[in-house]
Amino acid sequence: MNDRGPDPAILIHGAWQGGWVWDRLIPLLASRASIQSFAIDLPGNGTDNTSPADVSLELYVDHIATLLKRLPERASLVAHSGGGVIASAVAERYPERVSRIAYVAGMMLPDGVAYADIVAELKRDYPNATGIAPHLIWSPDRLTSSVPVEAALTYFFHDCPSAEAAAAAQRLTPQPDRGRAVKVRLTPERFGRVPRLYVEAKADRSIILACQRHMQAHVPGAKVVTLPTGHAPHLAAPASLADALLPFLTGRA
């Protein structure tokens, strides 16, 4: 924490989602620590006219960089699920503008490794490591995938209040695969100098705990906090997630 207060936080959603997933967390960060939050919508995820063929990790990084450059100094990144890959890439490109990264059941991938590579390595011992993948519905051109409502309720929102789970499952949008099946290049000199927190979700059915801990072991150095929730603690238990995040986001941990 500095004299002007906590850094603002850029909240990065995961695949098939939008900035709306952070709606229950944002007021807690503001009321409890005066953190100004920016819940972005990634290009091509249902809120703009970006073609799925034009989506890429580079486009996502450019999109977040536009906001980063408007902020007066540095910002924290809070990234859920596949948003973790994007946060890592932003930190690699702009380590001087990113003060810290918090991964919420996030894809904290090693340099040059895709999440599918991790699943392939673990699924013999953990068949459920495939998560939502077998249930996806693909567009005819294979450029986007969608999550059926029942699968979303089972794999993403199973421990959320039922009405909120149903509403969230209905709000999911087609995900451009070129923004999901990605690898990121990371270096110790840039990404490696940014402090990191990993918030584990023990009951996660999408990125199972074994996958989360595999990433922690292969990208060492993050502080770890464990929550008993499923894949979306910001929807299922936002107060608990705020408890986990705030010491890190305010520089007290």
Contacts in CASP RR format, 6 or more apart in sequence:
PFRMAT RR
TARGET T0000
AUTHOR 0000-0000-0000
METHOD contacts of the structure
MODEL  1
MNDRGPDPAILIHGAWQGGWVWDRLIPLLASRASIQSFAIDLPGNGTDNT
SPADVSLELYVDHIATLLKRLPERASLVAHSGGGVIASAVAERYPERVSR
IAYVAGMMLPDGVAYADIVAELKRDYPNATGIAPHLIWSPDRLTSSVPVE
AALTYFFHDCPSAEAAAAAQRLTPQPDRGRAVKVRLTPERFGRVPRLYVE
AKADRSIILACQRHMQAHVPGAKVVTLPTGHAPHLAAPASLADALLPFLT
GRA
1 250 0 8 1.000
1 251 0 8 1.000
1 252 0 8 1.000
4 73 0 8 1.000
5 34 0 8 1.000
6 33 0 8 1.000
6 34 0 8 1.000
6 35 0 8 1.000
6 76 0 8 1.000
6 249 0 8 1.000
6 250 0 8 1.000
6 251 0 8 1.000
7 35 0 8 1.000
7 73 0 8 1.000
7 74 0 8 1.000
7 75 0 8 1.000
7 76 0 8 1.000
7 99 0 8 1.000
7 100 0 8 1.000
7 249 0 8 1.000
8 35 0 8 1.000
8 36 0 8 1.000
8 37 0 8 1.000
8 38 0 8 1.000
8 71 0 8 1.000
8 75 0 8 1.000
8 76 0 8 1.000
9 29 0 8 1.000
9 35 0 8 1.000
9 36 0 8 1.000
9 37 0 8 1.000
9 38 0 8 1.000
9 75 0 8 1.000
9 76 0 8 1.000
9 77 0 8 1.000
9 78 0 8 1.000
9 249 0 8 1.000
10 37 0 8 1.000
10 38 0 8 1.000
10 40 0 8 1.000
10 64 0 8 1.000
10 67 0 8 1.000
10 68 0 8 1.000
10 75 0 8 1.000
10 76 0 8 1.000
10 77 0 8 1.000
10 78 0 8 1.000
11 19 0 8 1.000
11 22 0 8 1.000
11 25 0 8 1.000
11 26 0 8 1.000
11 37 0 8 1.000
11 38 0 8 1.000
11 39 0 8 1.000
11 40 0 8 1.000
11 78 0 8 1.000
11 79 0 8 1.000
11 80 0 8 1.000
12 40 0 8 1.000
12 42 0 8 1.000
12 64 0 8 1.000
12 77 0 8 1.000
12 78 0 8 1.000
12 79 0 8 1.000
12 80 0 8 1.000
12 83 0 8 1.000
12 84 0 8 1.000
12 86 0 8 1.000
12 87 0 8 1.000
13 19 0 8 1.000
13 21 0 8 1.000
13 22 0 8 1.000
13 39 0 8 1.000
13 40 0 8 1.000
13 41 0 8 1.000
13 42 0 8 1.000
13 45 0 8 1.000
13 80 0 8 1.000
13 81 0 8 1.000
13 83 0 8 1.000
14 21 0 8 1.000
14 42 0 8 1.000
14 79 0 8 1.000
14 80 0 8 1.000
14 81 0 8 1.000
14 82 0 8 1.000
14 83 0 8 1.000
14 84 0 8 1.000
15 81 0 8 1.000
15 82 0 8 1.000
15 83 0 8 1.000
15 175 0 8 1.000
15 179 0 8 1.000
15 180 0 8 1.000
16 45 0 8 1.000
16 145 0 8 1.000
16 146 0 8 1.000
16 147 0 8 1.000
16 152 0 8 1.000
16 172 0 8 1.000
16 173 0 8 1.000
16 174 0 8 1.000
16 175 0 8 1.000
17 45 0 8 1.000
17 80 0 8 1.000
17 81 0 8 1.000
17 171 0 8 1.000
17 172 0 8 1.000
17 173 0 8 1.000
18 39 0 8 1.000
18 41 0 8 1.000
18 42 0 8 1.000
18 45 0 8 1.000
18 46 0 8 1.000
18 47 0 8 1.000
18 171 0 8 1.000
18 173 0 8 1.000
19 39 0 8 1.000
19 40 0 8 1.000
19 41 0 8 1.000
20 39 0 8 1.000
20 171 0 8 1.000
21 39 0 8 1.000
21 80 0 8 1.000
21 168 0 8 1.000
21 232 0 8 1.000
21 234 0 8 1.000
21 235 0 8 1.000
22 37 0 8 1.000
22 39 0 8 1.000
22 234 0 8 1.000
23 39 0 8 1.000
24 234 0 8 1.000
24 235 0 8 1.000
24 238 0 8 1.000
25 37 0 8 1.000
25 234 0 8 1.000
25 238 0 8 1.000
25 241 0 8 1.000
25 242 0 8 1.000
26 37 0 8 1.000
26 39 0 8 1.000
28 238 0 8 1.000
28 239 0 8 1.000
28 242 0 8 1.000
29 35 0 8 1.000
29 37 0 8 1.000
29 242 0 8 1.000
29 245 0 8 1.000
29 246 0 8 1.000
29 249 0 8 1.000
30 36 0 8 1.000
30 37 0 8 1.000
32 242 0 8 1.000
32 246 0 8 1.000
33 246 0 8 1.000
33 249 0 8 1.000
33 250 0 8 1.000
35 76 0 8 1.000
35 246 0 8 1.000
35 249 0 8 1.000
35 250 0 8 1.000
38 67 0 8 1.000
38 75 0 8 1.000
40 63 0 8 1.000
40 64 0 8 1.000
40 67 0 8 1.000
41 47 0 8 1.000
41 48 0 8 1.000
42 60 0 8 1.000
42 63 0 8 1.000
42 86 0 8 1.000
43 50 0 8 1.000
43 54 0 8 1.000
43 55 0 8 1.000
43 59 0 8 1.000
43 60 0 8 1.000
43 63 0 8 1.000
44 50 0 8 1.000
44 51 0 8 1.000
44 52 0 8 1.000
44 55 0 8 1.000
44 176 0 8 1.000
45 173 0 8 1.000
45 175 0 8 1.000
45 176 0 8 1.000
46 173 0 8 1.000
46 174 0 8 1.000
50 59 0 8 1.000
50 176 0 8 1.000
52 139 0 8 1.000
52 143 0 8 1.000
52 144 0 8 1.000
52 174 0 8 1.000
52 176 0 8 1.000
52 177 0 8 1.000
52 178 0 8 1.000
53 143 0 8 1.000
53 178 0 8 1.000
55 176 0 8 1.000
55 178 0 8 1.000
55 179 0 8 1.000
56 178 0 8 1.000
56 179 0 8 1.000
56 182 0 8 1.000
57 85 0 8 1.000
57 86 0 8 1.000
57 89 0 8 1.000
57 179 0 8 1.000
57 182 0 8 1.000
57 184 0 8 1.000
60 86 0 8 1.000
60 89 0 8 1.000
60 179 0 8 1.000
61 86 0 8 1.000
61 89 0 8 1.000
61 90 0 8 1.000
61 93 0 8 1.000
64 86 0 8 1.000
64 90 0 8 1.000
65 90 0 8 1.000
65 93 0 8 1.000
65 94 0 8 1.000
67 75 0 8 1.000
68 75 0 8 1.000
68 90 0 8 1.000
68 94 0 8 1.000
68 97 0 8 1.000
68 98 0 8 1.000
69 97 0 8 1.000
71 97 0 8 1.000
74 96 0 8 1.000
74 97 0 8 1.000
74 98 0 8 1.000
74 99 0 8 1.000
75 97 0 8 1.000
75 98 0 8 1.000
75 99 0 8 1.000
76 98 0 8 1.000
76 99 0 8 1.000
76 100 0 8 1.000
76 101 0 8 1.000
76 102 0 8 1.000
76 249 0 8 1.000
77 87 0 8 1.000
77 90 0 8 1.000
77 91 0 8 1.000
77 98 0 8 1.000
77 100 0 8 1.000
77 101 0 8 1.000
77 102 0 8 1.000
78 87 0 8 1.000
78 101 0 8 1.000
78 102 0 8 1.000
78 104 0 8 1.000
78 245 0 8 1.000
78 249 0 8 1.000
79 86 0 8 1.000
79 87 0 8 1.000
79 101 0 8 1.000
79 102 0 8 1.000
79 103 0 8 1.000
79 104 0 8 1.000
79 106 0 8 1.000
80 104 0 8 1.000
80 105 0 8 1.000
80 106 0 8 1.000
80 232 0 8 1.000
80 234 0 8 1.000
81 104 0 8 1.000
81 105 0 8 1.000
81 106 0 8 1.000
81 107 0 8 1.000
81 206 0 8 1.000
81 207 0 8 1.000
81 231 0 8 1.000
82 106 0 8 1.000
82 107 0 8 1.000
82 115 0 8 1.000
82 180 0 8 1.000
83 106 0 8 1.000
83 107 0 8 1.000
84 101 0 8 1.000
84 103 0 8 1.000
84 106 0 8 1.000
84 107 0 8 1.000
84 108 0 8 1.000
84 109 0 8 1.000
85 107 0 8 1.000
85 109 0 8 1.000
85 115 0 8 1.000
85 182 0 8 1.000
85 184 0 8 1.000
87 101 0 8 1.000
87 103 0 8 1.000
88 101 0 8 1.000
88 108 0 8 1.000
88 109 0 8 1.000
88 184 0 8 1.000
88 186 0 8 1.000
88 191 0 8 1.000
89 184 0 8 1.000
90 98 0 8 1.000
91 98 0 8 1.000
91 101 0 8 1.000
91 190 0 8 1.000
91 191 0 8 1.000
91 192 0 8 1.000
91 194 0 8 1.000
92 184 0 8 1.000
92 185 0 8 1.000
92 186 0 8 1.000
92 187 0 8 1.000
92 190 0 8 1.000
92 191 0 8 1.000
93 190 0 8 1.000
95 190 0 8 1.000
95 191 0 8 1.000
95 192 0 8 1.000
95 193 0 8 1.000
95 194 0 8 1.000
98 194 0 8 1.000
99 194 0 8 1.000
99 195 0 8 1.000
100 194 0 8 1.000
100 195 0 8 1.000
100 196 0 8 1.000
100 197 0 8 1.000
100 248 0 8 1.000
100 249 0 8 1.000
100 251 0 8 1.000
101 194 0 8 1.000
101 195 0 8 1.000
101 196 0 8 1.000
101 197 0 8 1.000
102 196 0 8 1.000
102 197 0 8 1.000
102 198 0 8 1.000
102 199 0 8 1.000
102 245 0 8 1.000
102 248 0 8 1.000
102 249 0 8 1.000
103 196 0 8 1.000
103 197 0 8 1.000
103 198 0 8 1.000
103 199 0 8 1.000
103 222 0 8 1.000
104 199 0 8 1.000
104 201 0 8 1.000
104 233 0 8 1.000
104 234 0 8 1.000
104 241 0 8 1.000
104 245 0 8 1.000
105 199 0 8 1.000
105 200 0 8 1.000
105 201 0 8 1.000
105 204 0 8 1.000
105 206 0 8 1.000
105 207 0 8 1.000
105 212 0 8 1.000
105 230 0 8 1.000
105 231 0 8 1.000
105 232 0 8 1.000
105 233 0 8 1.000
106 198 0 8 1.000
106 207 0 8 1.000
106 212 0 8 1.000
106 215 0 8 1.000
107 115 0 8 1.000
107 207 0 8 1.000
107 215 0 8 1.000
108 196 0 8 1.000
108 198 0 8 1.000
108 215 0 8 1.000
108 216 0 8 1.000
108 219 0 8 1.000
108 222 0 8 1.000
109 115 0 8 1.000
109 118 0 8 1.000
109 183 0 8 1.000
109 184 0 8 1.000
109 215 0 8 1.000
109 219 0 8 1.000
110 186 0 8 1.000
110 215 0 8 1.000
110 218 0 8 1.000
110 219 0 8 1.000
111 184 0 8 1.000
111 185 0 8 1.000
111 186 0 8 1.000
111 187 0 8 1.000
112 183 0 8 1.000
112 184 0 8 1.000
112 185 0 8 1.000
112 186 0 8 1.000
113 183 0 8 1.000
113 218 0 8 1.000
114 181 0 8 1.000
114 182 0 8 1.000
114 183 0 8 1.000
115 181 0 8 1.000
115 211 0 8 1.000
116 181 0 8 1.000
118 129 0 8 1.000
118 211 0 8 1.000
118 214 0 8 1.000
118 215 0 8 1.000
119 129 0 8 1.000
119 130 0 8 1.000
119 131 0 8 1.000
119 133 0 8 1.000
119 211 0 8 1.000
121 214 0 8 1.000
122 129 0 8 1.000
122 210 0 8 1.000
122 211 0 8 1.000
122 214 0 8 1.000
123 129 0 8 1.000
123 130 0 8 1.000
125 210 0 8 1.000
126 208 0 8 1.000
126 210 0 8 1.000
126 211 0 8 1.000
128 205 0 8 1.000
128 208 0 8 1.000
129 208 0 8 1.000
129 210 0 8 1.000
129 211 0 8 1.000
131 155 0 8 1.000
131 205 0 8 1.000
131 206 0 8 1.000
131 207 0 8 1.000
131 208 0 8 1.000
132 147 0 8 1.000
132 151 0 8 1.000
132 152 0 8 1.000
132 155 0 8 1.000
132 156 0 8 1.000
132 206 0 8 1.000
135 147 0 8 1.000
135 148 0 8 1.000
135 151 0 8 1.000
135 155 0 8 1.000
136 145 0 8 1.000
136 146 0 8 1.000
136 147 0 8 1.000
137 145 0 8 1.000
137 146 0 8 1.000
137 147 0 8 1.000
137 148 0 8 1.000
138 144 0 8 1.000
138 145 0 8 1.000
138 146 0 8 1.000
139 145 0 8 1.000
139 146 0 8 1.000
139 174 0 8 1.000
142 177 0 8 1.000
143 176 0 8 1.000
143 177 0 8 1.000
143 178 0 8 1.000
144 174 0 8 1.000
144 175 0 8 1.000
144 176 0 8 1.000
144 177 0 8 1.000
145 174 0 8 1.000
145 175 0 8 1.000
145 177 0 8 1.000
145 180 0 8 1.000
146 172 0 8 1.000
146 173 0 8 1.000
146 174 0 8 1.000
146 175 0 8 1.000
147 155 0 8 1.000
147 156 0 8 1.000
147 169 0 8 1.000
147 172 0 8 1.000
149 166 0 8 1.000
149 169 0 8 1.000
149 170 0 8 1.000
152 168 0 8 1.000
152 169 0 8 1.000
152 172 0 8 1.000
153 165 0 8 1.000
153 166 0 8 1.000
153 169 0 8 1.000
154 205 0 8 1.000
155 205 0 8 1.000
155 206 0 8 1.000
155 231 0 8 1.000
156 168 0 8 1.000
156 169 0 8 1.000
156 205 0 8 1.000
156 206 0 8 1.000
156 231 0 8 1.000
156 232 0 8 1.000
157 164 0 8 1.000
157 165 0 8 1.000
157 168 0 8 1.000
157 169 0 8 1.000
157 231 0 8 1.000
157 232 0 8 1.000
157 235 0 8 1.000
157 236 0 8 1.000
158 165 0 8 1.000
158 203 0 8 1.000
158 205 0 8 1.000
158 230 0 8 1.000
159 203 0 8 1.000
159 229 0 8 1.000
159 230 0 8 1.000
159 236 0 8 1.000
160 168 0 8 1.000
160 232 0 8 1.000
160 235 0 8 1.000
160 236 0 8 1.000
161 236 0 8 1.000
164 235 0 8 1.000
165 235 0 8 1.000
168 232 0 8 1.000
168 235 0 8 1.000
186 192 0 8 1.000
195 223 0 8 1.000
195 248 0 8 1.000
196 221 0 8 1.000
196 222 0 8 1.000
196 223 0 8 1.000
197 222 0 8 1.000
197 223 0 8 1.000
197 224 0 8 1.000
197 225 0 8 1.000
197 244 0 8 1.000
197 245 0 8 1.000
197 248 0 8 1.000
197 253 0 8 1.000
198 212 0 8 1.000
198 215 0 8 1.000
198 216 0 8 1.000
198 222 0 8 1.000
198 223 0 8 1.000
198 224 0 8 1.000
198 225 0 8 1.000
199 224 0 8 1.000
199 225 0 8 1.000
199 226 0 8 1.000
199 227 0 8 1.000
199 233 0 8 1.000
199 241 0 8 1.000
199 244 0 8 1.000
199 245 0 8 1.000
200 209 0 8 1.000
200 212 0 8 1.000
200 213 0 8 1.000
200 224 0 8 1.000
200 225 0 8 1.000
200 226 0 8 1.000
200 227 0 8 1.000
201 207 0 8 1.000
201 209 0 8 1.000
201 212 0 8 1.000
201 227 0 8 1.000
201 229 0 8 1.000
201 230 0 8 1.000
201 231 0 8 1.000
201 233 0 8 1.000
202 209 0 8 1.000
202 226 0 8 1.000
202 227 0 8 1.000
202 228 0 8 1.000
202 229 0 8 1.000
202 230 0 8 1.000
203 228 0 8 1.000
203 229 0 8 1.000
203 230 0 8 1.000
204 212 0 8 1.000
204 229 0 8 1.000
204 230 0 8 1.000
204 231 0 8 1.000
205 230 0 8 1.000
205 231 0 8 1.000
206 231 0 8 1.000
207 231 0 8 1.000
216 222 0 8 1.000
216 224 0 8 1.000
223 248 0 8 1.000
223 253 0 8 1.000
225 244 0 8 1.000
227 233 0 8 1.000
227 237 0 8 1.000
227 240 0 8 1.000
227 241 0 8 1.000
227 244 0 8 1.000
229 236 0 8 1.000
229 237 0 8 1.000
229 240 0 8 1.000
229 241 0 8 1.000
230 236 0 8 1.000
233 240 0 8 1.000
233 241 0 8 1.000
233 244 0 8 1.000
234 241 0 8 1.000
246 252 0 8 1.000
247 253 0 8 1.000
END
